[in-house]
């Protein structure tokens, strides 16, 4: 395979591929506030690695990450020697290769694309017949908008007779849409047959789904109109279009499609109704949303927890706790079990009313009923505790969170670090930071702002400087101008002129600031 020339760009997070199921009973995740149609999430094929494979995957990832950290703006001729040293006695499986590429793509900032591509070129040869490593590389190339590289990988698959499936093109199409290149996404669909991958109704649904999820409803509608005679539309496709128009904020078009599907004798399902209700609520048309809800009941379609959550959400955001409780009580009357989102809405509503005791009662109730809380269940309560500066309650709640094996997220740690920073408990702040590192919870700009602000306030320029460098060098995060000036001021006051100059140079080299005149 000819070496594909890399070029580094930084783009945001990696997401999974979504396929539509033609079954009306397919599950919808209730962990996401926006309901979708009858979908089944098809994630990357995850193969369990053996302990030795896990170790070699981690070593290769560490090698790539460290090389990128030392050479953030440098394309590399080859890392083959280093790779060979790590894997000398262990032939690489497709699962290991996929794992390494996925690890490299998982970061939000500073993706080591040139190094990952060098690894792919070195590791994937004619003996690798699984499409998974190729799909991973296509996904990463699309994530950093190197679509020429993505097509080169697909061409390599064809040359090596590696199976090219709908999954492969779904990855590429999703990345095109995410990059705002809807025309290129449709073009990729039209090229599927060139690669012995026959487009079918599922592929048709996938393209519409991806376009709609990224608020490209007009392009999705045009694509649908051009091919609806070739692929018979079903409830899945229509529901996706309704969803797309709702996400685009065009409820009039959403209702037009909703009406059209009924005219074509395609019966809306619970997900279709739920999406229309959600769209109407988000546009402030609460009365109309309740009319659609009544129609849903008249048609004998049983609402699910997501339906009720959508009716709740608008009231939660507006701080109308009484209305939230009315919807919740109706939910109970119709014997619909609340889910995680429902409980989190109730907790958030009580916290907005500064009623911490009621929020904790809801937390206790959900645990008793077997609904596992997440960080979103605890964070509103932590915010109330932060307002009250109640350190003891923070300790107790954090202990309970861990006792329930609920993983804190970045927001949780930031809230706790802010509380302890305000009380000048540097040891506790540092302990929380170390815990984040151990648990691989990603620090963000706010996390570093707390750390840097704490040590600057204490006059500890060395720690402030250390965390500032970690933020820009290891995490590739762009600091605020205020944090930057605060650290520079600390260095000047401490007489650390050389470190001051070095820091300015690092900021300039990363494009975060202009070179001083």
N, C-alpha and C positions, 0 to 999 in steps of 0.2 A: 504493500500500500504506500502510495506517495505520501510523504509527511505533509500534513495540513498545517499551513502557517497560522499560528495563533496571534490574536491581538486582544489585549485586555480592556474590557469595559465592565463597569459595576452596575448591576441591576438588583432589584429587590428579591423577595422571597420565592422559594420554590413551592409550587402547589401540585396537587395530584390530578390525574386524568379522570374525567367523569364520563361514564357511558350511560346511555338510557337503557333501561330494561323495558321490554315490551309487555311485561307483566304488570298489571295494575296493583299487585300486592307487594311490589318491591318496596323495601324499607327506605325511609327518609331519615337522615340523621336529625335528631332533635337538639344536637349541641350547637347548631348554627341558627341564629335568629331569623334568617331568611329561609322559608321553606322552599323546596323545589318540587319538581314533578316526580313521577314514579321513576326514581333513579337508583342505580346501584353504583357505588363508587368503586372504580377499578383502580387500585393503586399499583405501584410497581410490584412485580413479583419479588417477594422477599424470601430468600432461601436461608435457612438457618446455617450459620457458619460454625465450623468446628472450633474448638479453642485455639488450635494452631492457626487456622485461617483468620480468626478474629485478630490474633496477635499480629499477623503479617499485614492485614488490612490497616490496622492502627499504625504500624511502623511506616507503611507507604504513605498514608495520609499525613503523618507527622513530618515525613521527609518533604513532601510537597508543600505543606503549610510553612515549614521553616525556610525553605528556599524562597518562597514568595515573600515572606516577611523581610528577608535580607535583600531581596531584589524586586521591590514592588512595581517598578516601572521598566523592568528589563525583560525582553524576550530572550529565551534561552535556547542555545543550539541543541543541547541534549542533556538528559538526566539518566541516560541508559546505564551508565556505570554504577551510579548510586542505586538505581532500582535493582540492578542485577545483584549487587552486594546484599541487599535486604532479602531478596527472594531466591538466593543461590540454590538452596536445597529444597525449595518448595515451589513446584509448578503452580502457576496461578490458574484458578478456576474462574469461570464466568461470574460466579457469585462474588468472589473476592474483588474482581475488577469492577463490577457494578457497585459494590459496597464502597470502594475507594472513591469512585466518581461521585456517588451520592453524598458522601461525607464532604467532599470538596465543594459541592453545590449548595450545601445546607446553610452556609453562613449568609447573613444579610448583607454584609459589606466585605469588600476585599476578596472577591472570589479569585482563587489562583488559577485562572483559566489557561494561560500558556503552559504552566507546569502540569496541569491536569491533562491537557491535550497531548503533551509530550509523553505522559504516562500511558494514555490511550494508544497512541501510535506505537509505543514500545511493547505494550502488553497484548494487544488484540491482533492475533494473526489468523492464518487459515484454519487453525485447529479449533478456534472458538466459533461454534455454530449457533450458540444461543443468541437471540436478538437483544437480550436484556442489556449487555454492556453498550451496544450500539444505541439503543433507545435512551439510555442514561446520558450518553455523550451528545445525542441530538438535543435532548432536553436542556442540558447545560449550555450548549452552543446557542440555542434559542434564548435562553435566559439572559445571556450577555449580548444578544442580538448579532451573533456571528452566524447568520443564516447560510452564508456560502459554505461555512464549515459543516453545518447541519446537512446540507445537500450532498456534500462530498462524502460524508459518512453513509448516507443512504445509497449513494452510487457504489460505495465500497461493499455494502451489504449485497447489492445486486450482483456485482462482479464475483463475489464469493459465494453466491447462491444461499446466503443467509435469509431466512424467511422474513419477508416484509409484510407486516400485518396492519390491520386498521389501527392497532395500538401505536405503531410507529408514526403513522400520519396524524393520529390524534395528538400526539406529543407536539409535533411540528405545527399543526394548525393552532393549537392552544397558545403556543408561544408567539406565533404571528399575530393572533388577535390581541394578546396581552401587550404586544409592542405597538398596537394601533395600526396594524397592517392587514386590514380585513380583506382587501382585494387579493393580497398574496396568499391569505388563508384559503380563499375560494379556489385560487389557482392551484394550490397544493392538492386540494380535493380533486380537481379536474385532471391532475397528473397521476393519480393513484394507479390507473390501469397501465401506465407506462412501466410500472414496477410490479406487474402481475398481482396487484391488489385490487380486487373488484369492489367498487363502492356499492353498498347495499343500503337498505333503509336504516340500519343502525348507524352506518357512517353518515348518512344524510342527517339523522337526528343529532349525531355528535357535533357536526359542524354548526347546526342551528343552536344547539345547547351552548357551545363555547362562545359563539357570537353574542348570544343573549346574556350570558353571565357577565360579559365584559361591556354591557350596555351598548352593543352595536346592533340595536333592534332594526334599524332601517336596512342594514346590510343583510341581516338574518331574514327579514321579510322578503327582500328582493331575491335572495337565494331560494327561499321557500317557494315563491311565486314562479320561479324559473324551472323548478324541478318537481312541483307537486303532482304533475301529470305522470311523471315517471315513477315516483315513489308515493304510494298511497299514504297520505297523512293519517296519523292516529292520534289518540288522546295525548300521547307523550309529546309529539311534535307540536300540537296546538298549545299544550300547557307550557311548553318551553317558550313559544312565541308570546303568549300572554305574560309570562315571567319577564321576558326581554323588554317588552313595552313598559311594564311596571317599573323595572329597574331604570329605564330611560326617563322615567317621570312623565310618560305620556299615557295617562289612564284612559283617555278617550280611545286611543288605538287599542289598548288592552281590552277594553270592553267590546270594541268592534270585533276583534278576533274571537273573544269569548262568545259573542252572539253568532258569529259565522260557524264556529264548530258545532253549536247546537242546531243551527239550520241544516248543517250537513249530517245530522243525526249521529254525531259523535258526542257521547254523553260525558260531560265534565265529571272528574272524580274529586275526591276529597282534597287532593293537592291543587287542582285547578281552582276550586272555590277558595281554598286557603290563600293562594297567591293573589287572587282578585281582592279578597278582603284586606290582605296586607297592603296592596297597592293603594286602595281607597283610604285606608287609615293613614298611610304616610302622606297622602295628599290632603288630609284633614277632612275627608268626606265621611265622617263617622256614621251619619244617618244612613247613607247609601251602603256602607259596609254592613250595617246591621240588617238592611233589606236583603242583601246577598246572602247573609248568614241565615235569614229566615227562609229564603228560597232553597238553600242547601238542605235545611231540615225538612222542608216540604217534599223535596225529591228523595227523601229517605237516606240521605248521605250523612253518616255519623261524623261529626267534627272530631278532630284529634287534638292533642295538647298544643300542637303548633298553631292550629286555628285560633284557639283561645289566647295563646301567647301573642299573636298578632293583634287581637283586639285589646289586649292589655298594654302592649308596648307604647302606644300613643299616650295613654294615660300615665304610664310610668314616667315618660320623658317630660310630661307637663306637670308632674308632681300632684296628680289627682288620685291620691291614695284611696279615697272612697270608691271611685269608679273602678280602680284596679280590683278592689275587694268584691265589688258587684260581679265583675266578670268571673272572678275566682269562685264565688258562691254558685253562679250558674253552672260553671264547670263541674262542681261537686254534685249539683242536683241532677245533672245528666250523666253522672257516674263516669266521668272522664278523669283518669288519673293524671295528676300534675307531674311534670317532668322537671329536670334540672333547671331549665330556663324559667319555668313558672315560679319555682321557689326563689330563684335569684331575683326575679322581678319583684316578688313580695319583699324580700330582704332589702333591695334597693329602695323600694317605696317607703318602707319604715325608716330607713336611714335618712332619706331626704326629709322626713318629718322629724329628724333627730330623735327618733324613738328606738334607741339601741336595744332596749329590753325586748320589744316586740320582734325585732330583727333576729335576736338570738333565739327567741321562741320558735320562729320559722326554721331556723337552722337546726334546732333540736328535733323539730317535727320531721324534717326531711330525712335526717339520719335515722330516726326511729322507724320510718317507713321504708328504709332500705335504699333511699336515693342518695348516692354518693355525692357530696359537695365537691366543688372545684374551687380554684383560687378566686373566681368571680363571686362565689358565695361569701367568702371571707373579706374580700377587699373593701366593700362598702362599710363593713363594721370596723375594719381597721382605720378607715378614714374618720369615722366618728370618734374613735379612740384617740387618733392623732389630734383632732380638734380639741378634745378634752385634756390632752397632754397626760393621759392616764397610762403611765408606763407599766404599772402592775397588771392592768387589764390586757395590755398588749402582750406581755409575757404569757399570761394565762391562755389567751386566744391562740397565740402562735404554738404553744404547747399542745393545745387541743387539735389544732390543724395537723400537726405532725402525728398525733396519736391516731387520727383518722386516716393516716397515710395519704393526705391531700397535699399535692405538690405546690408549694408557693411559686408564683411566677415573678417576673421582673417588677410588676407593679407592687406586689406584696412586699418584696424586699425594699423597694424604694420608699414605701410608706414607713416601714420599720426603721430604715436607715435615717430617714428624715427626722423621725421622732427622737432617736438616740443622738443624732447630730445636734438637734436643738437643745438637748440636755447636756451637750458636750461629753457624751459617753463614747470617746473615740475607740475604746477597746471593743465595745459592742458593735459599732459601725464596721470596724475591721473584721470582726468575727462573722458578721452577716455577709460581707463581701467575699470572704474566704469560702463561706458556705455556698454562695452562688457559683463560685468557680468549681468547687467540688461537685456540685449537682448539675453543672453545665447549664445553668440559667444565665441567659445572655444579659450582660450589662448594657444599658443604653446611655445616651448622653445625660439623661437626668440622674442616673446612678453616679456617673463620674462627677457631675456638678455637685452632688451632695458630698462626695469624698473630698474633692478639691476645695470646695467652700469651707468644709470643716477644718481642714489642715491650714488653709490660709488664715482663717479666723484665729487659729491657735498659734500662728506664726511659724508653723513647721513647713518651711519652704521645700525641704527635701522630699517629704511625702507628697506634697501638692505637685511638685515637679515630676515625681515618679509616676503618679496616677495619670497626670496629663499626658506623659509620653506613652504610657500603656494604652490610653484611649486612642491616640492618633496612630501609633505604630502597630500595635497588636490587633486592635479592634477596627482600625480604619474608620473611626468615627470623626465627624467634623465638629469641633467644639464651638460653642457660642463665642462671639467676640468678647463678651463680658468675662467669661471664664479665662480666655486667653490673656486678656489684659490684666486680670487679677493675678495670674501666675507670673507674668512678666514683672509686675510691680513687686511681687514678693522676692523675685530673683534680684532685682535692682536694689531693693532695700537691704538684702543680705550680702550685697557686693559680689554676687555670682554673675559677673559680666560675661564670662566665657559660656556658661550654660544658657544665659539670656540669648546670646548670639546663635548658639547651636539650635535653640528652640525656634527662633525666628526662621532659621534656614530650613528646619524640618517642616515647618508650616508652609513656607513658600514652595518647597520641593513637592509637596503633596497638593498644591493648588488651593490650599485653604485660605491663604491671604496673599495679597500682592506684596512684592518686594518693597521695603521702605525706601524712600528717596534719600 
